[in-house]
Amino acid sequence: MNLQWNHRKPAVRLGCHLFLLGVLAGCGCSGNGGVPAGGGPPGIGMGGGALPPQTVGMVTVASGSAALTAELPGRVAAERTAEVRARVTGILLKRQFDEGAEVQADQVLFEIDPAQLKAAYDSAQASLAHAQATRDQAEADAKRKDTLVKVKGVSQQVYESAKATALQSEADVLAAQASLETAALNLGYTKVTAPIAGRISKALVTEGALASASEATKLAVIQQLDPIYVDFTQSSSDRLKLRRALEAGKLQGLSEADVKITLLLDDGTPYDAVGRLVFTDTSVDETTSSVLLRGEFRNPNQFLLPGMFVRGRVEIAKANSVLTVPQRGVARDAGGQASVLIVNAQNQVEQRDIQTGAAAGDKWVVTGGLTGGEKVIVEGLQKVHAGTTVIPVPFTNPPAAE
């Protein structure tokens, strides 16, 4: 048995080798590490040829006028802010508004205990009545003395004294009337009303708290949010450069009424309303060396809230006969050098260093490196490089993409 097995073993091994060679041949593999028999990467060694030219979107550089913009940081601020404070001293009885709601001017917000002030009002009324009675008596006495002095019934001195007493009594009546009016005002201040219309904050005090007139206890805050302000800051050096360019005639100035402002919110999305410039401050902030610009925006849905950080694109001047290129087609290296990819007459891509100036909306003003008529690639940049042959087509920016 052992002898027969030893004779059959070489035959089995030979059969296995022949089977493996057949499998390798069927897979089309060779001994070169598993590379296909045709050699080279797929699509080339198998007859695929070179990749076809890529289609890219391009714009033709042309000269024209452009509104130059500056992107400035800003903070949202309420157009009007009123702090509701206590004008009389007393215990707060009730709150008569919903926190965070819209309130109207002169709407009652809080009620302060009126008992002490009602007593003061009643006392002022009594004082006025006493002063009026005293005045009437003094005037009657002065009239009698006036009649008697004419017939020498009393001396001139007595008459003049009676007349002075009547005048003093009239002054006491006026003082009592003023005291009564003051007491009436204080009594009315127990009903704390809204000084302006707007959205009210949370209540800063609760029922049962002591509201003090001497400390002017703050009870709530009301803010008007439509329209709303946005305060931007522009560096004084940039403003100086703009001033010199305007004086040299390189740029055309805009009136405040013609300036338009667009907003970018903190998450990068644009705000749907275009604002206007309200005013530019006449002084420079010593701590930041910047100038304040205030814009006004419609805010019907109260999407903008005070304190929000935003960025604004503010039109600062108008330039005539300048070249512009879309910002999306401009790349910058680590040193800040701007460059674009252009398509030459042979439909080949070339990289070109350019110099840019101010922004004009979503474009850069080109001050050097390009001439009118050249084609700049703005779509498909990631698919091509210098020396690539491409198929250029005019670029159209759809609203959805924007």
C-alpha positions in Angstrom: 0.0 0.0 0.0 2.7 2.4 0.8 4.6 1.6 -2.4 1.5 2.4 -4.5 0.9 5.7 -2.8 4.4 6.9 -3.4 4.1 6.1 -7.1 0.8 8.1 -7.4 1.9 11.3 -5.5 4.0 12.9 -8.4 1.1 12.4 -10.7 -1.3 14.3 -8.4 1.1 17.2 -8.0 1.5 17.5 -11.8 -2.3 17.6 -12.2 -2.6 20.4 -9.7 0.1 22.5 -11.5 -1.6 22.1 -14.8 -5.0 23.1 -13.2 -3.5 26.4 -11.8 -1.9 27.3 -15.1 -5.3 26.9 -16.8 -6.9 29.2 -14.2 -4.3 31.9 -14.7 -4.6 31.7 -18.4 -8.3 32.1 -18.2 -8.0 35.2 -16.1 -5.8 36.8 -18.7 -3.0 37.3 -16.0 0.7 36.9 -16.5 3.6 36.8 -14.2 4.0 40.6 -14.1 2.2 41.2 -10.8 -1.4 40.9 -12.0 -1.3 43.6 -14.6 -3.7 43.0 -17.5 -2.2 41.3 -20.5 -2.6 44.4 -22.6 -0.3 46.4 -20.2 -0.8 50.0 -18.9 -3.8 51.5 -17.1 -7.4 50.9 -18.1 -8.6 53.0 -21.0 -5.1 53.6 -22.4 -3.4 50.2 -23.0 -6.9 48.8 -24.0 -7.4 51.3 -26.8 -9.3 54.1 -24.8 -7.0 56.9 -25.9 -6.6 60.4 -24.1 -9.4 62.0 -22.1 -11.7 64.3 -24.2 -11.4 68.1 -23.6 -13.4 69.4 -20.6 -16.1 72.0 -21.0 -15.6 75.1 -18.9 -17.7 78.2 -18.3 -16.0 81.5 -19.1 -16.6 85.2 -19.1 -15.1 87.7 -21.5 -13.4 90.6 -19.8 -14.9 93.9 -20.9 -14.6 97.6 -19.9 -17.5 99.3 -18.2 -18.7 101.2 -15.1 -19.1 99.5 -11.7 -20.3 100.4 -8.3 -17.5 99.8 -5.9 -18.4 98.1 -2.6 -16.7 97.6 0.7 -17.5 94.7 2.9 -17.7 96.0 6.5 -18.5 94.3 9.8 -21.7 95.6 11.6 -24.0 95.1 14.5 -27.8 95.3 14.5 -29.3 98.0 16.7 -32.9 98.9 17.4 -34.1 102.1 15.8 -35.6 103.3 19.1 -35.0 101.9 22.6 -37.0 103.0 25.7 -36.4 101.9 29.3 -39.6 101.7 31.3 -38.8 103.1 34.7 -40.8 103.8 37.9 -41.6 107.5 38.4 -43.1 107.2 41.8 -42.3 105.0 44.8 -44.6 102.2 45.8 -45.3 98.5 45.8 -45.8 96.9 42.4 -49.3 95.4 42.3 -49.6 93.8 38.9 -48.1 93.4 35.4 -50.5 93.9 32.5 -48.6 92.7 29.4 -47.2 89.5 27.9 -43.4 89.3 28.0 -41.9 89.5 24.5 -45.1 90.8 23.0 -45.8 93.9 20.9 -47.1 96.8 22.9 -48.6 100.1 21.8 -47.6 103.6 23.0 -49.5 104.6 26.2 -50.5 101.0 26.9 -50.6 100.3 30.7 -47.8 97.9 31.6 -47.6 97.9 35.4 -49.7 99.2 38.3 -48.1 100.6 41.5 -50.1 100.8 44.7 -51.8 104.2 44.6 -53.1 104.4 48.2 -50.4 106.8 49.6 -50.5 109.0 46.5 -54.3 109.1 46.5 -54.1 110.4 50.0 -51.6 113.1 48.9 -53.9 114.0 46.1 -56.9 114.4 48.5 -54.8 116.5 50.8 -53.8 118.8 47.9 -57.4 119.2 47.0 -58.2 120.3 50.6 -55.3 122.8 50.6 -56.6 124.3 47.4 -60.1 124.7 48.8 -58.7 126.4 51.9 -56.5 128.7 49.8 -59.5 129.7 47.7 -61.7 130.5 50.7 -58.9 132.6 52.2 -58.4 134.4 48.9 -62.2 135.2 48.6 -62.2 136.6 52.2 -59.1 138.7 51.5 -60.5 140.1 48.3 -63.8 141.0 50.0 -61.9 142.8 52.8 -59.8 144.7 50.3 -62.9 145.9 48.5 -64.4 147.2 51.7 -61.2 149.0 52.6 -61.1 150.5 49.1 -64.6 152.0 49.7 -63.7 153.3 53.2 -60.4 154.8 52.2 -62.2 157.0 49.7 -64.3 158.6 52.5 -61.5 158.6 54.9 -63.0 155.7 56.9 -59.7 153.9 57.1 -56.2 155.0 56.6 -54.2 154.5 53.4 -51.9 152.1 55.2 -54.7 149.9 56.3 -56.1 149.7 52.7 -52.7 148.9 51.2 -52.2 146.1 53.8 -55.6 144.6 52.9 -54.8 144.8 49.3 -51.4 143.0 49.8 -53.2 140.3 51.8 -55.6 139.7 48.9 -52.7 139.4 46.5 -50.9 137.0 48.7 -54.0 134.9 49.0 -54.2 134.7 45.3 -50.6 133.5 45.1 -51.5 130.8 47.7 -54.3 129.6 45.5 -51.9 129.3 42.5 -49.4 127.4 44.7 -52.2 125.1 45.9 -53.3 124.5 42.3 -49.7 123.5 41.4 -49.5 121.1 44.3 -52.8 119.5 43.2 -51.5 119.1 39.7 -48.3 117.5 41.0 -50.3 115.1 43.2 -52.5 114.3 40.2 -49.5 113.5 38.1 -47.9 111.3 40.7 -51.2 109.5 41.1 -51.3 108.9 37.4 -47.8 107.6 37.4 -49.0 104.6 39.4 -50.2 103.3 36.1 -46.9 102.8 34.2 -47.5 103.1 30.5 -45.4 102.4 27.4 -43.5 105.5 26.1 -43.2 104.0 22.6 -44.6 101.2 20.5 -42.5 98.1 20.0 -41.5 94.7 21.3 -41.2 94.6 25.1 -38.6 92.5 27.0 -39.2 90.3 30.0 -40.4 92.0 33.2 -37.3 93.0 35.2 -39.3 93.1 38.5 -42.1 91.0 39.9 -45.3 91.8 41.7 -44.7 92.7 45.3 -41.4 94.4 44.6 -40.7 98.0 45.7 -40.5 100.4 42.8 -38.4 103.5 43.7 -38.7 106.9 42.1 -35.4 108.0 43.6 -33.5 105.1 42.1 -35.6 105.1 38.9 -36.2 101.3 39.1 -36.1 99.8 35.6 -39.1 97.7 35.0 -38.7 96.6 31.3 -37.2 97.6 27.9 -39.1 98.4 24.7 -37.4 98.3 21.3 -38.7 99.3 17.9 -37.5 96.6 15.4 -39.1 97.7 12.1 -37.3 99.4 10.5 -34.0 98.6 12.2 -30.5 100.0 12.2 -27.2 98.3 11.4 -24.0 100.1 12.5 -20.9 99.4 10.3 -17.3 100.3 11.0 -14.9 101.4 8.3 -11.2 101.9 9.0 -10.0 105.5 8.7 -7.1 104.5 6.5 -9.5 103.0 3.9 -11.7 106.1 4.1 -8.6 108.3 3.5 -7.7 106.3 0.4 -11.2 106.6 -1.0 -11.1 110.4 -0.3 -7.9 110.8 -2.3 -9.2 108.7 -5.2 -12.3 110.8 -5.3 -10.2 114.1 -5.3 -7.9 112.7 -8.0 -11.0 112.0 -10.2 -10.3 108.3 -10.4 -13.7 107.5 -8.8 -17.1 109.2 -8.8 -18.7 109.8 -5.4 -22.2 108.8 -4.4 -24.7 110.7 -2.4 -26.1 109.1 0.7 -29.5 108.7 -0.9 -27.9 106.7 -3.8 -25.9 104.3 -1.5 -27.3 100.8 -1.3 -26.3 98.2 1.3 -26.8 94.5 1.2 -26.4 92.3 4.2 -24.7 88.9 4.8 -25.9 87.2 8.0 -23.6 85.4 10.5 -24.2 82.1 8.7 -23.2 83.6 5.3 -26.7 83.8 3.8 -27.9 87.1 2.3 -30.6 89.2 3.8 -33.5 89.7 1.4 -33.9 93.5 1.9 -31.6 96.2 0.5 -30.9 99.0 3.0 -30.0 102.6 2.7 -27.3 104.7 4.3 -28.7 107.0 7.0 -25.6 108.9 8.0 -21.8 108.7 8.3 -20.2 109.8 11.6 -18.1 112.9 11.5 -15.5 111.6 14.0 -13.1 108.7 14.3 -13.3 106.3 17.2 -10.0 106.7 19.1 -9.9 103.1 20.3 -10.5 101.4 16.9 -9.5 104.1 14.4 -12.7 103.5 12.5 -15.6 105.6 11.3 -19.3 104.6 12.0 -21.7 104.2 9.1 -25.4 103.6 9.9 -27.7 101.8 7.6 -31.5 101.3 7.8 -33.3 98.1 6.7 -36.9 97.0 6.6 -37.5 94.2 9.2 -41.2 93.3 9.0 -40.7 89.8 10.2 -38.3 90.9 12.9 -35.6 88.5 11.5 -32.9 91.0 12.5 -32.5 91.4 16.2 -30.4 93.9 18.2 -26.9 92.6 18.9 -26.7 90.4 15.8 -23.3 90.3 14.0 -23.6 90.9 10.2 -21.4 91.9 7.3 -22.5 94.6 4.9 -21.6 95.3 1.3 -21.7 99.1 1.2 -21.5 101.0 -2.1 -18.8 103.6 -1.6 -18.1 105.0 -5.1 -18.6 104.5 -8.8 -15.8 103.7 -11.3 -16.0 104.3 -15.0 -14.1 102.4 -17.8 -12.7 99.7 -15.6 -12.2 95.9 -16.1 -13.9 93.6 -13.7 -13.7 89.8 -13.2 -16.1 87.6 -11.1 -14.6 86.9 -7.7 -15.4 83.2 -8.1 -12.8 83.0 -10.9 -10.0 84.5 -8.8 -7.6 82.4 -6.7 -5.0 83.7 -4.3 -1.8 82.0 -3.1 -0.4 82.0 0.5 1.1 85.4 -0.2 -2.1 87.0 -1.4 -1.2 87.1 -5.1 -4.3 86.9 -7.2 -4.4 84.8 -10.4 -6.9 83.5 -12.9 -7.1 80.8 -15.6 -7.7 82.2 -19.1 -8.4 80.4 -22.4 -6.1 81.4 -25.2 -6.9 81.4 -29.0 -5.9 77.7 -29.2 -8.4 76.9 -26.5 -5.6 76.0 -24.1 -5.6 77.1 -20.4 -3.0 79.6 -19.2 -2.5 80.9 -15.6 -2.2 84.6 -15.3 -1.2 86.7 -12.3 -3.4 89.8 -11.9 -3.7 92.8 -9.7 -7.1 93.6 -8.1 -8.5 96.7 -6.6 -11.8 97.3 -4.8 -14.8 95.0 -4.9 -17.7 95.8 -7.2 -20.5 93.6 -5.9 -19.5 89.9 -6.6 -16.6 91.1 -8.9 -13.1 92.4 -8.5 -11.9 95.5 -10.3 -8.8 94.5 -12.2 -6.0 97.1 -12.2 -3.4 95.0 -14.0 -2.7 91.6 -15.7 -5.7 91.4 -18.0 -6.9 93.2 -21.1 -10.3 93.6 -22.6 -11.5 90.6 -24.7 -9.7 87.9 -22.8 -11.6 84.8 -21.6 -11.5 84.0 -17.9 -12.6 80.6 -16.6 -15.2 80.9 -13.7 -16.7 77.4 -13.8 -15.0 74.0 -14.0 -11.7 75.4 -12.5 -11.2 72.2 -10.5 -11.1 70.1 -13.6 -8.4 71.9 -15.6 -4.9 73.3 -15.2 -2.4 75.2 -17.2 -1.8 73.6 -20.6 -5.1 71.7 -20.7 -7.2 71.9 -23.9 -10.8 72.9 -23.1 -14.1 73.7 -24.7 -15.1 77.2 -23.5 -18.8 78.1 -23.3 -20.3 81.4 -22.0 -21.0 81.2 -18.3 -24.5 81.9 -17.0 -25.1 82.2 -13.3 -28.5 80.7 -12.4 -30.4 82.3 -9.5 -30.5 79.0 -7.6 -26.8 78.6 -7.6 -26.4 82.2 -6.5 
